[in-house]
Amino acid sequence: MKLKSLTITILTFCVAAFSGMKAASAASFSVIADGLYNAGGLSFGPDGDLYVTEAGIGGSGACVPPASGQGDSLCYGTSGAVTKIENGKTERILTGLPSIALPDGTGAGGPRDIQFDPKGKPYVLIGYGANPAFRDRNLGYTDLGKIIAPDFKTNSWTSVADLANYELANNPDGGDVGSNPLGFVIDGNKLVAADAGANDLLRFNTVSNNLQAIVAFPQDILTNPIFPPSDTPSNEPAQVPSQDEVVRSPTAGLLLSETLRERPSQFATQPVPSSAAKGPDGAYYVSQFTGFPFAEGGAKIYRVGADGTPTVFADGFTQLTDLQFDSAGNLYALQYANQSAWKGNFDGSVIKIAPNGTRTILLSGNGLESPSALTIGSDGAVYVTNRGDRPGLGQVLKIENTKSIPEPDSALGVLAIAALGVGWLHKKKELATKPPINTVVALK
């Protein structure tokens, strides 16, 4: 059973809220971009305009097997792009970037995040989502699984760091080999990336050209996990333990359950780091969306200090896709859905975590569906890529009026999030009619 491999194929996420958090009563949002293909990360450039990545829809080129070994192959194309949003207009300013996806364009690996360094130089993180051994062998030379430095004026780029090859050569967590970098942050001359497939946090120094793992996150042992029903369309049968399967500790090799007569009472799951942010204290904060079976309440936000040791900053989450600090030290966490995705409801949430630990839901549902990334503007608004797993239906939302939202009186509120990311689930769900550009939705 290749649990790590399954996590590599998951590019979608989901959520379920507990009591104890106050919902936003004054926030509203507008749609400032539409028609994006597997929209990913977004960031403001030195020109004040907003840049967003599109992972694309793969293509008709060579293919690689999916990481889990189940289902259709991921096929290569050059449909990835970076789009610029300027004065309400969108323009693809970098095209032809590598992309792999399922035949219907879902489950895409391609441009996943974009950041600008202190001098205004852009960097783009290219996802992958499969075993790195197949990349060069099947696809030839490609920048999948790398960080690149683009030149928007010439529609060209150079390769900077090969994260997928680092996983192939080093495999820091000692599990199945796989790479799926999803998000990164720039810290001076260092690019710090979260590789969801490798389960580690990597640091690349742009001066010394040195790439190394900061930390490999440990597996979690779940007690009495809840598995998706066997007839759930999103369930991958190979990942559900059978009657005769034995589950062992990922760290000590200890037997956790004898030959199974039923599904196990203890189960090892992947950590799956999804993105990173630098905190006011100089530490890195890493979001987690956990691996199969995506236990609600099992995910954490890790704090990784100078010594590289991960400690839990906040828990009670299930699946998180992105993190971002504002200038006041508030941490914003993004969740893919308010229920486990196999239930078919993809309403997502934006949660604000104040410096004292209190949590507030700024936006939940009401048009926020399967969001993939967020950033904070100089205007104080929160910008989110919406419907990030739906080719041709991706959006960028601008969430405003967040400053007037009161914080809850208690810090006991927690958010439980759960995720199950399989693109073909969306075929079974009727999509809401897309709101027109600049439509404003007020939350009650």
Disulfide bonds with the S-S distance in Angstrom:
Cys63-Cys75 1.92
